[in-house]
Every structure is written in structure tokens, then in C-alpha cells.
Amino acid sequence: MIQIFGTNKNFDCKAAQRFFKERRIPFQFVDLKEKEMSPGEFDSVVSAIARTEGGRAAAIEALIDTKSKEYTSIAYLDDSEKENKLFENQTSLLKQPVCRYGKSEATVGMAQKIWENWK
């Protein structure tokens, strides 16, 4: 099952939902304003992205929305503090959408080329 984490107002989240709907691929949308990722979900997303980004610190950097108004609150923290701050402020700091396929694959942002292989 594919999960899309994001907010209803985010344009890229709407585009991701449309991508899966058009291809009749079932997915679950999780609105971060209503229910944020659990520690286990967050950890599995970070671990999956770390495999493609080249490590946990790189995965955290990839997950941070640098255009966010809150970005200055996280930009100068060390890596372990960034991960905690990102987990605590998912709606304002997380780059969207975060799409997860099972427990081993995840993407951040628009990644249609990768999604095309998810069935």
C-alpha cells in the first residue's frame, strides 16, 4: 500500500494524489495537520530515503523544506538535533509530499519516475 504524507493545501500533494488516481493505483493520504507520522513511520521513511541519498544525515537534509518560513529554526542545528526538530514540526518543516511504498521505499517531493515502478 502506498501512503502519501502531506497537507491538503499543498499543490505537490494534490499532484501526487492525481498521479496515483489516474493510474488506478490505490493509496492512502495522511493529512499531517490531522495526524503526523508516528516515530516508527518517520524512522522507516528516513531509513528508506537514506538508502538512496547516501546516509541518514543526507536523508534528513532531503526531507527539510528549505522554502519553509520555519527553515531558519533548523538550518544551523547539528544533525541529531535536525532530526528531532523535523519530527516535532512535520507540518511546517517537512518537504511534501512524502510517499512511502511498504516499509522499504520512500520518496520526498515529486518523484513520478520512481512512482511508476510502484504497483
PyMOL commands that set and color helices and strands:
alter all, ss='L'
color gray80, all
select helices_A, chain A and resi 11-22+39-53+56-63+71-73+79-88+90-93+112-115
alter helices_A, ss='H'
color red, helices_A
select strands_A, chain A and resi 2-6+27-31+98-101+105-108
alter strands_A, ss='S'
color yellow, strands_A
deselect
rebuild
show_as cartoon
